[in-house]
Every structure is written in structure tokens, then in C-alpha cells.
Amino acid sequence: MMANERNYNDSVVHVLQELTSEDKKYAAAHLNETDETRKNAVAEIRRWCEDELRVRIDDFLILRFLRVCAFNLKDTKTRMRNYYKQRFNFPDWYMNKDPFRPELQELLDSGLFLPLRKVDSRGRLVIISHATRYDPTRHKPSDFYKIGLMLAELAIKNNPTASVYGYVLFIDVDNLTIRHVTQFRPYILDIIHAWQNCVPIRWQSINILNAPIIFDITIRIMKSFMTIEMKNRFHVYRHMLQSCFEDVPADILPFEYGGTGSTIRELTDYWKKLIEENRDWIMSDENGKIE
């Protein structure tokens, strides 16, 4: 039987209706996306998914993969195959995403990953990760990754045009401990592989904030596995500088980061509630795999 993927509420038609003329110009210039290339590419990838991967997925998810790969069909197929292989190889990362599980409730309460409510001045979706706001003696790296993926997917569902402009990630490692570092070090290669070659997310900028000296070796290891393009988009800061957020309007940046937007607590409560309300949608892709 063919596995069923998540059914996105937003069809491609609805998503395209939200694109302005400027969005379409950007997509054509940077993603090789036009009305004609989109229609033909989505149809071809859909047929390939059903015939080769034996999965049936929503056209918007196909479109996201195409956009990440600038509508190169070969690269899109490779990335999608990598994505489903990683799901198969790391089920703990992608499955069992019930947000009401006690361990996930604790991580949601901690504000581990917080997408901002609006996009930045370049149309990009901004996510702030408080990567040290969990106890490494109590929580597993798989649950950490899972929370990030759940929130990223829900955020793109609410801001579909961000699939055109991409994501910006700020990882705040203030109060980092040796236990945090040693817990994640065995998974560095897998995480970099997911960022670069698997997930349908256009990372435009990844920023490490408040990086202590003890993190230097880990950063060097991470960068050794990155492509040149990823290295150019990967930035490390010893301290949190206001210049890090130059493209993030003050009215959407949290108060604790020098903005005038929602507080961290307000964002945490907002996303936790939204995750819980979308529980069925979040868990609906757990049967999708390559046979």
C-alpha cells in the first residue's frame, strides 16, 4: 500500500493566491519559479513520489522541496529521498510527536524554540531557539529536535510565503554546559545533514548567540561538514549584539532581545497553545515512509 503523508490545510492554489507580484518576482529571480515551471515540476515530482518513493504527499510540501532546490528536479528528488531515509533511520526524531507527552510538555513550557509571530523585513521566518533551556540529564536530543521540527512546520503552515524567502535561526546558547555539548556531539553530522540535504527548509541564516569558548571545538566540527554556502550563512557571536537582529523589526522582536514585541513568556504560551490545538495535524504524517 502507498503511505499517506500529511494533508496540509493550505492547497497550492490557496498558497499562490497569497503571493504578491513582488513575491512572484523574487521567486522567479531566486528560485527559477514561474507559473509554468511550478505546474510542470509539481506534477512530475508528485508522480515520482508515488511511483518511486511510494508516498503520497501534499502539493504544498512538494513545492517547498522544489523551492529549497531552486526547482532543480534532480536535486529535489535527492533531497526528498534523503528526507525519507532520515525519517526511517531516526524514527525518534520524527515520530511520536504527541505534544501532550509529559516530556514534550516540559520542553514546550521552556520556550525551547520560538518562531516570531511575523516575518522579518526580508520576508523570512525568524525562529529563536533557547538551546540550553532544558536539562540534558532529563531530556533526549531526539525530543529537542522534534520540538524544533514541530514548531517550524506549524510556523510555515501559518506563514506559507516564508517558503519563498526562507528561514532565519537564532540559537542562544547562554549558560551552555559541558553536558549540553557532550550530549549533542554524536549527532552533529546528522543534524548538519538534515539542515543541508533533507528538510524542506531554506535556511538563509543560522546564528549562534552567546557562544562560550567551550563551544569552539563543536563549532569547528560543525563547520567542517558544511558546504561553502552553509558556512557563509552560519555566524557565531560571543555575545548577543543588536546588530544580529538588523533585519528583524523591533515590533516583532521579543522584549528580552531588545525589541518591543511579545515577551518570551507570551511567545512560549502562544506556541504551546497552538501546538496543542494542532495536535492531530502535527501527528498526521507519522505513517509517511519509504517502503
Secondary structure, 3 states (H helix, E strand, C coil): CCEECCCCCCCHHHHHHCCCHHHHHHHHHHHCCCHHHHHHHHHHHHHHHHHHHCEECCHHHHHHHHHHCCCCHHHHHHHHHHHHHHHHHCHHHHCCCCCCCHHHHHHHHCCCEEECCCCCCCCCEEEEEECCCCCCCCCCHHHHHHHHHHHHHHHHHHCCCHHHHCEEEEEECCCCCHHHHHHHHHHHHHHHHHHHHCCCCCEEEEEEECCCHHHHHHHHHHHHCCCHHHHHCEEECCCCCHHHHCCCCCCCCCHHHCCCCCCHHHHHHHHHHHHHHCHHHHHCCCCCCCC
